[in-house]
Amino acid sequence: MNETFDFLTNTIGDLVDFDVENMTPETGLLELNLDSLDYVSLQLAIRKKYRVEIKFDDFTSGQITTIGEFCEYIESRMVTA
């Protein structure tokens, strides 16, 4: 999860005003104040780096709530992709 976590936190850090050093796997996505455009930017960055499609519904349904869960989601998609 380290590489995925680092990529994800750095990408989020570029999008929002939240110190990357303060992000942990337990950090809630709601704490980051991501808006819909930020999620689209994340989707594009993840697709480009990992060739993984992210479903926005997985976020809105509450299935993914923390950075750690987001990393696990990406890594599980990489295995099956």
N, CA, C and O atoms as a printed pandas DataFrame, in Angstrom:
     atom_number atom_name residue_name chain_id  residue_number  x_coord  y_coord  z_coord
0              1         N          MET        A               1    0.822   -1.200    0.000
1              2        CA          MET        A               1    0.000    0.000    0.000
2              3         C          MET        A               1    0.859    1.255    0.000
3              4         O          MET        A               1    0.350    2.335   -0.297
4              5         N          ASN        A               2    2.143    1.150    0.322
5              6        CA          ASN        A               2    2.969    2.351    0.455
6              7         C          ASN        A               2    3.052    3.177   -0.821
7              8         O          ASN        A               2    2.889    4.397   -0.778
8              9         N          GLU        A               3    3.302    2.531   -1.954
9             10        CA          GLU        A               3    3.416    3.285   -3.204
10            11         C          GLU        A               3    2.071    3.917   -3.572
11            12         O          GLU        A               3    2.010    5.082   -3.966
12            13         N          THR        A               4    1.009    3.144   -3.441
13            14        CA          THR        A               4   -0.316    3.659   -3.745
14            15         C          THR        A               4   -0.679    4.784   -2.793
15            16         O          THR        A               4   -1.219    5.806   -3.214
16            17         N          PHE        A               5   -0.381    4.600   -1.501
17            18        CA          PHE        A               5   -0.675    5.629   -0.497
18            19         C          PHE        A               5    0.076    6.919   -0.819
19            20         O          PHE        A               5   -0.505    8.004   -0.787
20            21         N          ASP        A               6    1.367    6.800   -1.128
21            22        CA          ASP        A               6    2.164    7.989   -1.443
22            23         C          ASP        A               6    1.628    8.702   -2.689
23            24         O          ASP        A               6    1.511    9.927   -2.706
24            25         N          PHE        A               7    1.307    7.938   -3.718
25            26        CA          PHE        A               7    0.758    8.532   -4.939
26            27         C          PHE        A               7   -0.558    9.242   -4.639
27            28         O          PHE        A               7   -0.774   10.379   -5.057
28            29         N          LEU        A               8   -1.426    8.558   -3.912
29            30        CA          LEU        A               8   -2.746    9.104   -3.621
30            31         C          LEU        A               8   -2.659   10.364   -2.761
31            32         O          LEU        A               8   -3.325   11.357   -3.054
32            33         N          THR        A               9   -1.849   10.334   -1.709
33            34        CA          THR        A               9   -1.750   11.502   -0.829
34            35         C          THR        A               9   -1.099   12.684   -1.546
35            36         O          THR        A               9   -1.511   13.828   -1.354
36            37         N          ASN        A              10   -0.093   12.417   -2.364
37            38        CA          ASN        A              10    0.531   13.517   -3.105
38            39         C          ASN        A              10   -0.420   14.116   -4.126
39            40         O          ASN        A              10   -0.443   15.331   -4.323
40            41         N          THR        A              11   -1.204   13.265   -4.773
41            42        CA          THR        A              11   -2.176   13.757   -5.748
42            43         C          THR        A              11   -3.257   14.569   -5.046
43            44         O          THR        A              11   -3.635   15.642   -5.518
44            45         N          ILE        A              12   -3.752   14.063   -3.925
45            46        CA          ILE        A              12   -4.760   14.804   -3.154
46            47         C          ILE        A              12   -4.174   16.112   -2.643
47            48         O          ILE        A              12   -4.838   17.148   -2.678
48            49         N          GLY        A              13   -2.941   16.070   -2.172
49            50        CA          GLY        A              13   -2.278   17.274   -1.676
50            51         C          GLY        A              13   -2.161   18.358   -2.728
51            52         O          GLY        A              13   -2.203   19.547   -2.415
52            53         N          ASP        A              14   -2.011   17.940   -3.990
53            54        CA          ASP        A              14   -1.949   18.903   -5.085
54            55         C          ASP        A              14   -3.314   19.524   -5.378
55            56         O          ASP        A              14   -3.400   20.619   -5.935
56            57         N          LEU        A              15   -4.389   18.809   -4.994
57            58        CA          LEU        A              15   -5.750   19.265   -5.311
58            59         C          LEU        A              15   -6.370   20.137   -4.221
59            60         O          LEU        A              15   -7.097   21.086   -4.514
60            61         N          VAL        A              16   -6.079   19.811   -2.974
61            62        CA          VAL        A              16   -6.745   20.497   -1.865
62            63         C          VAL        A              16   -5.725   21.065   -0.881
63            64         O          VAL        A              16   -4.547   20.709   -0.906
64            65         N          ASP        A              17   -6.197   21.940   -0.033
65            66        CA          ASP        A              17   -5.351   22.571    0.975
66            67         C          ASP        A              17   -5.333   21.697    2.231
67            68         O          ASP        A              17   -5.970   22.009    3.237
68            69         N          PHE        A              18   -4.582   20.588    2.143
69            70        CA          PHE        A              18   -4.458   19.665    3.271
70            71         C          PHE        A              18   -3.032   19.150    3.236
71            72         O          PHE        A              18   -2.587   18.624    2.216
72            73         N          ASP        A              19   -2.314   19.293    4.337
73            74        CA          ASP        A              19   -0.905   18.915    4.402
74            75         C          ASP        A              19   -0.746   17.407    4.245
75            76         O          ASP        A              19   -1.320   16.628    5.006
76            77         N          VAL        A              20    0.035   17.010    3.255
77            78        CA          VAL        A              20    0.266   15.587    2.980
78            79         C          VAL        A              20    0.832   14.882    4.215
79            80         O          VAL        A              20    0.518   13.718    4.464
80            81         N          GLU        A              21    1.653   15.573    4.975
81            82        CA          GLU        A              21    2.262   14.977    6.174
82            83         C          GLU        A              21    1.224   14.598    7.229
83            84         O          GLU        A              21    1.477   13.737    8.071
84            85         N          ASN        A              22    0.073   15.232    7.182
85            86        CA          ASN        A              22   -0.988   14.940    8.148
86            87         C          ASN        A              22   -1.955   13.859    7.678
87            88         O          ASN        A              22   -2.873   13.488    8.410
88            89         N          MET        A              23   -1.757   13.350    6.458
89            90        CA          MET        A              23   -2.636   12.303    5.938
90            91         C          MET        A              23   -2.149   10.937    6.399
91            92         O          MET        A              23   -0.963   10.620    6.299
92            93         N          THR        A              24   -3.069   10.141    6.900
93            94        CA          THR        A              24   -2.789    8.771    7.313
94            95         C          THR        A              24   -3.803    7.861    6.620
95            96         O          THR        A              24   -4.764    8.350    6.028
96            97         N          PRO        A              25   -3.601    6.551    6.686
97            98        CA          PRO        A              25   -4.607    5.657    6.106
98            99         C          PRO        A              25   -5.986    5.831    6.740
99           100         O          PRO        A              25   -7.000    5.524    6.112
100          101         N          GLU        A              26   -6.030    6.320    7.978
101          102        CA          GLU        A              26   -7.301    6.517    8.675
102          103         C          GLU        A              26   -7.959    7.859    8.381
103          104         O          GLU        A              26   -9.088    8.098    8.810
104          105         N          THR        A              27   -7.273    8.738    7.659
105          106        CA          THR        A              27   -7.841   10.049    7.335
106          107         C          THR        A              27   -9.094    9.862    6.489
107          108         O          THR        A              27   -9.069    9.189    5.458
108          109         N          GLY        A              28  -10.178   10.462    6.935
109          110        CA          GLY        A              28  -11.438   10.362    6.210
110          111         C          GLY        A              28  -11.445   11.234    4.969
111          112         O          GLY        A              28  -10.916   12.346    4.974
112          113         N          LEU        A              29  -12.043   10.726    3.917
113          114        CA          LEU        A              29  -12.122   11.510    2.679
114          115         C          LEU        A              29  -12.935   12.780    2.881
115          116         O          LEU        A              29  -12.677   13.792    2.230
116          117         N          LEU        A              30  -13.911   12.733    3.774
117          118        CA          LEU        A              30  -14.704   13.937    4.051
118          119         C          LEU        A              30  -13.852   15.035    4.690
119          120         O          LEU        A              30  -14.101   16.220    4.472
120          121         N          GLU        A              31  -12.852   14.645    5.475
121          122        CA          GLU        A              31  -11.952   15.618    6.115
122          123         C          GLU        A              31  -11.174   16.426    5.078
123          124         O          GLU        A              31  -10.773   17.561    5.339
124          125         N          LEU        A              32  -10.965   15.839    3.909
125          126        CA          LEU        A              32  -10.141   16.465    2.880
126          127         C          LEU        A              32  -10.894   17.510    2.075
127          128         O          LEU        A              32  -10.293   18.264    1.310
128          129         N          ASN        A              33  -12.217   17.555    2.247
129          130        CA          ASN        A              33  -13.057   18.518    1.528
130          131         C          ASN        A              33  -12.887   18.438    0.014
131          132         O          ASN        A              33  -12.800   19.457   -0.672
132          133         N          LEU        A              34  -12.841   17.207   -0.493
133          134        CA          LEU        A              34  -12.764   17.009   -1.941
134          135         C          LEU        A              34  -14.117   17.338   -2.568
135          136         O          LEU        A              34  -15.160   16.957   -2.037
136          137         N          ASP        A              35  -14.097   18.038   -3.687
137          138        CA          ASP        A              35  -15.354   18.274   -4.398
138          139         C          ASP        A              35  -15.413   17.356   -5.618
139          140         O          ASP        A              35  -14.485   16.586   -5.862
140          141         N          SER        A              36  -16.486   17.436   -6.372
141          142        CA          SER        A              36  -16.676   16.506   -7.491
142          143         C          SER        A              36  -15.572   16.647   -8.543
143          144         O          SER        A              36  -15.172   15.652   -9.148
144          145         N          LEU        A              37  -15.084   17.847   -8.765
145          146        CA          LEU        A              37  -13.996   18.029   -9.729
146          147         C          LEU        A              37  -12.699   17.396   -9.235
147          148         O          LEU        A              37  -11.908   16.887  -10.030
148          149         N          ASP        A              38  -12.484   17.429   -7.920
149          150        CA          ASP        A              38  -11.306   16.771   -7.351
150          151         C          ASP        A              38  -11.378   15.263   -7.576
151          152         O          ASP        A              38  -10.377   14.629   -7.908
152          153         N          TYR        A              39  -12.578   14.693   -7.392
153          154        CA          TYR        A              39  -12.741   13.258   -7.627
154          155         C          TYR        A              39  -12.481   12.909   -9.089
155          156         O          TYR        A              39  -11.877   11.878   -9.385
156          157         N          VAL        A              40  -12.931   13.754   -9.991
157          158        CA          VAL        A              40  -12.676   13.514  -11.420
158          159         C          VAL        A              40  -11.173   13.576  -11.695
159          160         O          VAL        A              40  -10.644   12.750  -12.438
160          161         N          SER        A              41  -10.492   14.542  -11.105
161          162        CA          SER        A              41   -9.035   14.647  -11.276
162          163         C          SER        A              41   -8.335   13.410  -10.730
163          164         O          SER        A              41   -7.387   12.909  -11.335
164          165         N          LEU        A              42   -8.805   12.918   -9.582
165          166        CA          LEU        A              42   -8.242   11.691   -9.010
166          167         C          LEU        A              42   -8.490   10.496   -9.935
167          168         O          LEU        A              42   -7.597    9.680  -10.163
168          169         N          GLN        A              43   -9.698   10.404  -10.459
169          170        CA          GLN        A              43  -10.026    9.310  -11.375
170          171         C          GLN        A              43   -9.062    9.294  -12.565
171          172         O          GLN        A              43   -8.542    8.245  -12.945
172          173         N          LEU        A              44   -8.836   10.464  -13.140
173          174        CA          LEU        A              44   -7.962   10.562  -14.305
174          175         C          LEU        A              44   -6.515   10.206  -13.960
175          176         O          LEU        A              44   -5.851    9.494  -14.714
176          177         N          ALA        A              45   -6.033   10.700  -12.825
177          178        CA          ALA        A              45   -4.654   10.418  -12.412
178          179         C          ALA        A              45   -4.460    8.928  -12.137
179          180         O          ALA        A              45   -3.432    8.358  -12.501
180          181         N          ILE        A              46   -5.440    8.302  -11.501
181          182        CA          ILE        A              46   -5.355    6.873  -11.187
182          183         C          ILE        A              46   -5.440    6.047  -12.468
183          184         O          ILE        A              46   -4.712    5.068  -12.631
184          185         N          ARG        A              47   -6.318    6.439  -13.358
185          186        CA          ARG        A              47   -6.431    5.725  -14.632
186          187         C          ARG        A              47   -5.121    5.809  -15.411
187          188         O          ARG        A              47   -4.683    4.828  -16.012
188          189         N          LYS        A              48   -4.504    6.983  -15.396
189          190        CA          LYS        A              48   -3.259    7.177  -16.136
190          191         C          LYS        A              48   -2.116    6.357  -15.530
191          192         O          LYS        A              48   -1.354    5.723  -16.261
192          193         N          LYS        A              49   -1.995    6.367  -14.207
193          194        CA          LYS        A              49   -0.876    5.675  -13.557
194          195         C          LYS        A              49   -1.088    4.171  -13.447
195          196         O          LYS        A              49   -0.185    3.388  -13.742
196          197         N          TYR        A              50   -2.282    3.770  -13.024
197          198        CA          TYR        A              50   -2.519    2.355  -12.714
198          199         C          TYR        A              50   -3.415    1.635  -13.721
199          200         O          TYR        A              50   -3.579    0.417  -13.639
200          201         N          ARG        A              51   -3.995    2.369  -14.664
201          202        CA          ARG        A              51   -4.938    1.791  -15.632
202          203         C          ARG        A              51   -6.119    1.125  -14.917
203          204         O          ARG        A              51   -6.565    0.037  -15.281
204          205         N          VAL        A              52   -6.602    1.820  -13.893
205          206        CA          VAL        A              52   -7.714    1.334  -13.082
206          207         C          VAL        A              52   -8.866    2.326  -13.190
207          208         O          VAL        A              52   -8.677    3.533  -13.042
208          209         N          GLU        A              53  -10.051    1.804  -13.448
209          210        CA          GLU        A              53  -11.247    2.645  -13.497
210          211         C          GLU        A              53  -11.829    2.787  -12.095
211          212         O          GLU        A              53  -12.007    1.793  -11.390
212          213         N          ILE        A              54  -12.122    3.999  -11.697
213          214        CA          ILE        A              54  -12.725    4.280  -10.395
214          215         C          ILE        A              54  -14.194    4.623  -10.626
215          216         O          ILE        A              54  -14.523    5.463  -11.463
216          217         N          LYS        A              55  -15.060    3.969   -9.884
217          218        CA          LYS        A              55  -16.500    4.238   -9.989
218          219         C          LYS        A              55  -16.884    5.266   -8.928
219          220         O          LYS        A              55  -16.732    5.029   -7.730
220          221         N          PHE        A              56  -17.380    6.400   -9.386
221          222        CA          PHE        A              56  -17.758    7.477   -8.469
222          223         C          PHE        A              56  -18.822    7.012   -7.478
223          224         O          PHE        A              56  -18.857    7.485   -6.342
224          225         N          ASP        A              57  -19.692    6.088   -7.899
225          226        CA          ASP        A              57  -20.754    5.580   -7.021
226          227         C          ASP        A              57  -20.200    4.898   -5.773
227          228         O          ASP        A              57  -20.859    4.884   -4.733
228          229         N          ASP        A              58  -18.994    4.334   -5.867
229          230        CA          ASP        A              58  -18.398    3.684   -4.701
230          231         C          ASP        A              58  -18.072    4.694   -3.599
231          232         O          ASP        A              58  -18.006    4.338   -2.423
232          233         N          PHE        A              59  -17.873    5.940   -3.986
233          234        CA          PHE        A              59  -17.631    6.988   -2.996
234          235         C          PHE        A              59  -18.944    7.504   -2.415
235          236         O          PHE        A              59  -19.086    7.661   -1.203
236          237         N          THR        A              60  -19.887    7.759   -3.295
237          238        CA          THR        A              60  -21.151    8.346   -2.847
238          239         C          THR        A              60  -21.981    7.360   -2.036
239          240         O          THR        A              60  -22.829    7.767   -1.242
240          241         N          SER        A              61  -21.740    6.060   -2.234
241          242        CA          SER        A              61  -22.486    5.048   -1.478
242          243         C          SER        A              61  -21.914    4.858   -0.081
243          244         O          SER        A              61  -22.520    4.178    0.747
244          245         N          GLY        A              62  -20.752    5.451    0.193
245          246        CA          GLY        A              62  -20.121    5.303    1.503
246          247         C          GLY        A              62  -19.265    4.056    1.608
247          248         O          GLY        A              62  -18.811    3.713    2.699
248          249         N          GLN        A              63  -19.036    3.372    0.500
249          250        CA          GLN        A              63  -18.219    2.165    0.489
250          251         C          GLN        A              63  -16.753    2.504    0.779
251          252         O          GLN        A              63  -16.049    1.722    1.417
252          253         N          ILE        A              64  -16.296    3.666    0.311
253          254        CA          ILE        A              64  -14.918    4.109    0.521
254          255         C          ILE        A              64  -14.966    5.386    1.349
255          256         O          ILE        A              64  -15.481    6.404    0.887
256          257         N          THR        A              65  -14.433    5.342    2.568
257          258        CA          THR        A              65  -14.530    6.511    3.441
258          259         C          THR        A              65  -13.183    7.052    3.918
259          260         O          THR        A              65  -13.110    8.181    4.402
260          261         N          THR        A              66  -12.114    6.259    3.787
261          262        CA          THR        A              66  -10.794    6.704    4.249
262          263         C          THR        A              66   -9.767    6.566    3.130
263          264         O          THR        A              66  -10.012    5.908    2.118
264          265         N          ILE        A              67   -8.622    7.194    3.331
265          266        CA          ILE        A              67   -7.546    7.065    2.352
266          267         C          ILE        A              67   -7.078    5.614    2.272
267          268         O          ILE        A              67   -6.780    5.123    1.184
268          269         N          GLY        A              68   -7.011    4.933    3.391
269          270        CA          GLY        A              68   -6.607    3.525    3.401
270          271         C          GLY        A              68   -7.553    2.655    2.603
271          272         O          GLY        A              68   -7.112    1.787    1.849
272          273         N          GLU        A              69   -8.853    2.877    2.757
273          274        CA          GLU        A              69   -9.842    2.123    1.975
274          275         C          GLU        A              69   -9.712    2.444    0.489
275          276         O          GLU        A              69   -9.887    1.570   -0.360
276          277         N          PHE        A              70   -9.408    3.689    0.185
277          278        CA          PHE        A              70   -9.216    4.102   -1.200
278          279         C          PHE        A              70   -8.017    3.358   -1.798
279          280         O          PHE        A              70   -8.091    2.876   -2.929
280          281         N          CYS        A              71   -6.917    3.262   -1.048
281          282        CA          CYS        A              71   -5.730    2.531   -1.511
282          283         C          CYS        A              71   -6.067    1.062   -1.757
283          284         O          CYS        A              71   -5.689    0.494   -2.782
284          285         N          GLU        A              72   -6.776    0.457   -0.814
285          286        CA          GLU        A              72   -7.161   -0.948   -0.960
286          287         C          GLU        A              72   -8.046   -1.139   -2.187
287          288         O          GLU        A              72   -7.905   -2.122   -2.914
288          289         N          TYR        A              73   -8.948   -0.205   -2.411
289          290        CA          TYR        A              73   -9.834   -0.236   -3.576
290          291         C          TYR        A              73   -9.025   -0.233   -4.870
291          292         O          TYR        A              73   -9.277   -1.033   -5.771
292          293         N          ILE        A              74   -8.053    0.674   -4.954
293          294        CA          ILE        A              74   -7.208    0.776   -6.148
294          295         C          ILE        A              74   -6.417   -0.525   -6.335
295          296         O          ILE        A              74   -6.364   -1.073   -7.436
296          297         N          GLU        A              75   -5.809   -1.007   -5.256
297          298        CA          GLU        A              75   -4.966   -2.207   -5.357
298          299         C          GLU        A              75   -5.793   -3.436   -5.710
299          300         O          GLU        A              75   -5.310   -4.305   -6.435
300          301         N          SER        A              76   -7.010   -3.532   -5.223
301          302        CA          SER        A              76   -7.849   -4.681   -5.569
302          303         C          SER        A              76   -8.240   -4.644   -7.046
303          304         O          SER        A              76   -8.385   -5.689   -7.679
304          305         N          ARG        A              77   -8.410   -3.442   -7.590
305          306        CA          ARG        A              77   -8.730   -3.298   -9.000
306          307         C          ARG        A              77   -7.519   -3.609   -9.879
307          308         O          ARG        A              77   -7.675   -4.097  -10.999
308          309         N          MET        A              78   -6.303   -3.329   -9.375
309          310        CA          MET        A              78   -5.087   -3.610  -10.152
310          311         C          MET        A              78   -4.909   -5.111  -10.309
311          312         O          MET        A              78   -4.457   -5.566  -11.360
312          313         N          VAL        A              79   -5.247   -5.880   -9.305
313          314        CA          VAL        A              79   -5.068   -7.323   -9.341
314          315         C          VAL        A              79   -6.009   -7.964  -10.357
315          316         O          VAL        A              79   -5.634   -8.898  -11.067
316          317         N          THR        A              80   -7.243   -7.445  -10.417
317          318        CA          THR        A              80   -8.247   -8.046  -11.291
318          319         C          THR        A              80   -8.295   -7.396  -12.675
319          320         O          THR        A              80   -8.965   -7.894  -13.580
320          321         N          ALA        A              81   -7.584   -6.287  -12.829
321          322        CA          ALA        A              81   -7.653   -5.560  -14.116
322          323         C          ALA        A              81   -6.868   -6.266  -15.192
323          324         O          ALA        A              81   -6.818   -5.795  -16.329
